[in-house]
Amino acid sequence: MDKIRFGIIGLGIMGQNYLDIYNSQNSMTQVVAVTNRSEERLNNVGDKFAISDNDRYTDYRKMLERKDLDAVVVATPDFAHTKTVLDALSAGKHVLCEKPMTTSTIEADQIVDAVKKSNLKLQVAYNHRWLSSYYEAKMQILNGQIGKPLMAYARKNDTIFVSTEMINWASKTTSTFFLSAHDVDLVRWYFDSEPVEARAYGIKEVLVKKGIDTYDLIQGQVKFKNGSIATFESGWIYPNTFPTVVDSFVEVIGSNGHIHLDRKYESIEISNDKSFTYPKTFTFKKIFGKIHGSLKGCLDSFVDSIFNNSEPVVSAYDGRQVSAVLEAIVESANKNGETVKVK
């Protein structure tokens, strides 16, 4: 195999980023087909990336029948991952799955089992592990620089633009699934321990008045097997005047030190007579026509795992464990703070 031939399932914001990277930014990959339920979007994106008409599908199952397809990217909304991933594995395709892998532990277990039986590669796109500062935090913890990690606090809050305009399926998910997934993956990685129970509270006030039945904000506390604890905060009702779409912060306190990871600024701020902003550059940025950042690192790593027949950095089991925490947090919030065991 000289190149891995990809199909992209779902052509939203992330799907188009994956298409761009695998179509032109990795010499070992080629996008041979794309699929999207909306024919209008399918054709707009297909034209943008010069995908031939014969390689465009509104039904991903038709695309999976192709013999010249080695792997797929599943970039559909989070609640729609499971059947697509299982169908792709059944068709003999390696899978890169957008985060979170599922919104259900039962469905996550189905995927883990299917991966084991198929002997195929599946990586969950928790691209923050490839962000240099987050990776450095892991190395510092491994080297004992802050002692034993005892507590973490992780926050991801979006502006209300995201929940009301950027995506049209906010009512089918929660801020926990949409935003806390990366943070749960990072903290579990940093703690090197498995989660055992969660307790959470949520608030529904702003979005329900706009006809979007989902939580505005959720805070959940998770206990890990090694005794460490972590708080995960997510919300998507910040005013649109906030200088960046997402406010992201991670803290780890150890027995002999601490780590703070504040991505609000990303080393640049810009003001003019209309706004004051912090442009996002760390996860995805084109520089002289080439894509750089943690997203590309994540995608390149998946390609390496296929060529080298090695375990992906973020495996199906890792994805399963994150989904289990997210599910427990939401279940506890639905039960007004009742402690819920992580399955």
URSULMO-V170209 format. One record per residue. SS is DSSP state (2 for helix, 1 for strand, 0 for the rest). PHI is phi in radians with two decimals (* if undefined). OMEGA is omega in whole degrees, 0 to 359 (NA if undefined). Layout:
{{SS/PHI/OMEGA} {SS/PHI/OMEGA}}
//
This chain:
{{0/*/179} {0/-1.56/177} {0/-2.45/173} {1/-1.65/184} {1/-1.69/187} {1/-1.80/165} {1/-2.07/181} {1/-1.90/179} {1/-1.88/183} {0/1.79/187} {0/-2.08/172} {0/-1.36/183} {2/-1.03/182} {2/-1.23/179} {2/-1.02/179} {2/-1.22/175} {2/-1.12/178} {2/-1.09/179} {2/-1.06/180} {2/-1.05/183} {2/-1.17/184} {2/-1.34/180} {2/-1.51/188} {2/-2.52/188} {0/-1.98/177} {0/-2.36/185} {0/-1.19/183} {0/-1.76/183} {1/-2.30/176} {1/-2.64/175} {1/-1.55/183} {1/-1.87/181} {1/-2.80/177} {1/-2.41/179} {1/-2.51/177} {0/-2.75/182} {0/-1.16/179} {0/-1.44/181} {2/-1.15/179} {2/-1.10/179} {2/-1.15/179} {2/-0.95/182} {2/-1.31/178} {2/-1.11/180} {2/-1.24/178} {2/-1.04/178} {2/-1.15/182} {2/-1.04/184} {0/-1.86/176} {0/0.99/174} {0/-1.54/184} {0/-1.13/182} {2/-1.01/182} {2/-1.24/182} {2/-1.85/178} {1/-1.97/184} {1/-2.36/171} {0/-1.62/178} {0/-2.05/184} {2/-1.08/181} {2/-1.13/175} {2/-1.16/178} {2/-1.12/182} {2/-1.15/178} {0/-1.31/183} {0/-1.17/179} {0/-1.40/182} {0/-1.61/182} {0/-1.94/181} {0/-1.71/187} {1/-2.64/177} {1/-2.31/169} {1/-1.87/177} {1/-1.74/184} {0/-2.12/176} {0/-1.45/174} {0/-0.99/189} {2/-0.99/183} {2/-1.26/184} {2/-1.91/183} {2/-1.31/198} {2/-1.01/184} {2/-1.09/180} {2/-1.12/179} {2/-1.10/181} {2/-1.11/178} {2/-1.11/180} {2/-1.16/178} {2/-1.11/179} {2/-1.10/179} {0/-1.47/177} {0/1.45/182} {0/-1.87/169} {1/-1.15/187} {1/-2.33/164} {1/-1.84/186} {1/-1.94/175} {0/-1.09/182} {0/-1.41/340} {0/-1.24/184} {0/-1.04/176} {0/-2.58/172} {0/-1.90/181} {0/-2.52/178} {2/-1.17/178} {2/-1.03/179} {2/-1.18/178} {2/-1.09/178} {2/-1.11/177} {2/-1.08/180} {2/-1.22/178} {2/-0.99/180} {2/-1.12/181} {2/-1.14/178} {2/-1.11/180} {2/-1.05/183} {2/-1.26/185} {2/-1.48/186} {0/1.07/177} {0/-1.77/179} {0/-1.66/170} {1/-2.36/175} {1/-2.17/174} {1/-1.58/189} {0/-1.42/172} {0/-1.44/189} {2/-1.21/181} {2/-1.11/178} {2/-1.10/180} {2/-1.67/176} {0/-1.35/192} {2/-0.97/182} {2/-1.20/179} {2/-1.20/177} {2/-1.14/178} {2/-1.08/177} {2/-1.05/179} {2/-1.10/180} {2/-1.14/178} {2/-1.12/177} {2/-1.16/179} {2/-1.05/181} {0/-1.44/176} {0/1.35/186} {0/-1.21/178} {0/-2.06/182} {0/1.27/179} {0/-1.37/175} {1/-1.12/184} {1/-1.90/185} {1/-2.59/175} {1/-2.38/172} {1/-2.32/181} {1/-2.30/184} {1/-2.25/168} {1/-2.38/179} {1/-2.18/179} {1/-1.73/170} {1/-1.27/183} {2/-1.17/174} {2/-0.97/184} {2/-1.14/185} {2/-1.34/183} {2/-1.94/184} {2/-2.25/187} {2/-1.18/176} {0/-2.09/181} {0/-1.84/183} {0/-2.22/181} {2/-1.05/181} {2/-1.23/180} {2/-1.68/179} {0/-2.51/175} {0/-2.38/176} {2/-1.09/178} {2/-1.09/179} {2/-1.15/186} {2/-1.31/189} {2/-2.00/186} {2/-1.38/184} {2/-0.99/179} {2/-1.02/184} {2/-1.17/178} {2/-1.10/178} {2/-1.06/181} {2/-1.12/184} {2/-1.16/176} {2/-1.05/178} {2/-1.11/181} {2/-1.16/182} {2/-1.28/185} {0/0.91/182} {0/-2.62/182} {0/-1.64/178} {1/-1.27/181} {1/-2.13/179} {1/-2.71/183} {1/-2.42/175} {1/-2.45/188} {1/-2.61/174} {1/-2.30/178} {1/-2.36/181} {1/-2.23/173} {0/-2.08/180} {0/-2.59/187} {0/-1.33/187} {0/-1.25/179} {2/-1.10/177} {2/-1.22/177} {2/-1.70/178} {0/1.46/180} {0/-1.99/187} {0/-1.46/175} {0/-2.70/180} {0/-1.20/171} {0/-1.29/187} {1/-2.56/174} {1/-2.44/170} {1/-2.13/180} {1/-2.27/176} {1/-1.95/184} {1/-2.11/176} {1/-1.76/181} {1/-1.87/185} {0/-1.03/182} {0/-1.46/178} {0/1.65/179} {0/-1.25/180} {1/-2.26/179} {1/-2.55/175} {1/-1.91/179} {1/-2.06/180} {1/-1.98/176} {1/-2.52/177} {1/-2.93/179} {1/-2.54/176} {1/-2.28/173} {1/-0.94/177} {0/-1.14/181} {0/-1.20/174} {0/-1.35/178} {0/-1.02/191} {0/-1.26/175} {0/-2.60/184} {0/-1.12/182} {1/-2.24/174} {1/-1.83/188} {1/-2.18/183} {1/-2.61/176} {1/-2.30/176} {1/-2.21/172} {1/-2.21/178} {1/-1.91/180} {1/-1.90/180} {0/-1.23/182} {0/-2.53/179} {1/2.77/181} {1/-2.57/173} {1/-2.34/173} {1/-2.05/178} {1/-2.19/184} {1/-1.94/182} {0/-1.74/180} {0/-1.11/189} {0/-1.61/183} {0/0.88/170} {0/1.22/180} {0/-2.54/172} {0/-2.36/183} {1/-2.39/175} {1/-2.27/171} {0/-2.59/184} {0/-1.33/180} {0/-1.93/186} {0/-2.83/172} {1/-2.21/188} {1/-2.35/171} {0/-2.08/182} {0/-1.05/179} {0/-1.45/184} {0/-2.37/191} {0/-1.36/184} {0/-1.51/184} {0/-2.72/179} {1/-2.72/175} {1/-1.50/179} {1/-2.21/184} {0/0.90/175} {0/1.46/181} {1/-1.95/180} {1/-1.43/177} {1/-2.18/175} {0/2.08/187} {2/-1.18/179} {2/-1.10/179} {2/-1.15/178} {2/-1.03/179} {2/-1.09/182} {2/-1.19/177} {2/-1.12/180} {2/-1.12/177} {2/-1.09/177} {2/-1.06/179} {2/-1.04/182} {2/-1.12/178} {2/-1.26/181} {2/-1.13/184} {2/-1.60/184} {0/0.90/181} {0/-2.02/179} {0/-1.18/176} {0/-1.02/180} {0/-1.02/176} {0/-2.00/187} {0/-1.45/175} {2/-1.05/179} {2/-1.15/175} {2/-1.02/178} {2/-1.07/179} {2/-1.10/182} {2/-1.16/177} {2/-1.14/179} {2/-1.04/179} {2/-1.11/178} {2/-1.17/181} {2/-1.04/179} {2/-1.09/181} {2/-1.15/178} {2/-1.09/180} {2/-1.14/178} {2/-1.08/179} {2/-1.15/178} {2/-1.07/178} {2/-1.13/180} {0/-1.75/175} {0/0.99/172} {0/1.60/178} {0/-1.14/179} {0/-1.19/183} {1/-2.16/177} {1/-1.23/174} {0/-1.38/187} {0/-1.28/NA}}
//
